Amino acid sequence: SLGLVGSEMCIRDRDIRGLSSFGAQLVPRGYFVGDIGLGFPQFISARVTTGLWERGHLAVDVGVDLRSNGAMTEGGLRARMRIYQGSPVAVAVFAALGGGGGANSRNTFYGNVGVTATLMFKGLLNVSATIYGNFYTDRLCPEAPESGEADACIFPPADLDLDDVRGRFGGARAILQASAELSLWRRLGLFFM
């Protein structure tokens, strides 16, 4: 997966290596980070993050996300607030809201709230650990039977009936995530999750 960094300010104003859209090392005001990812379960994802406010240890950045698994495409808004930064560690809290849909009334809505800690290696590598709560509500099977739908929609598991799999369901879960962002050049890096 690739990340790009850009700026509306002169590059000499600040070193842009190591800017992060996944960890607690936030994007400063006037800069942006764009990411394109390939993987599973989301086959393709894209995000853009820009700095909003900064004062001492505290900082806020915001971003937009777009991702798809082929059956559904989702968009979202997110905000991060760095609450501590002391070399080589930063800590941030974040929140995100989003949703999307697909063919035949499939849709999803979600909210995430969590905390991230990042260990920074001189602008060359950021390694982060994240824990967050994910709240969601989904409709994954079409409301009415149709050809070409997933087997789980036609033949539900033994503990569900057809009305259950075609209805809306939701839940909450805790998710642990690890990420590494490697700076290849001043404006290009790789990330792994």
Secondary structure, DSSP 8 states (H G I E B T S, - for coil): -EEEEEESS-GGGS--TT--SSSSS---BTEEEEEEEE-SSSSEEEEEEEEEEEETTEEEEEEEEEEE-SSEEEEEEEEEEEEEEETTEEEEEEEEEEEEEESTT-EEEEEEEEEEEEEEETTTEEEEEEEEEEEEEEE-S-SS--TT--HHHHS--TT--HHHHHS-EEEEEEEEEEEEEEEEETTEEEEE-
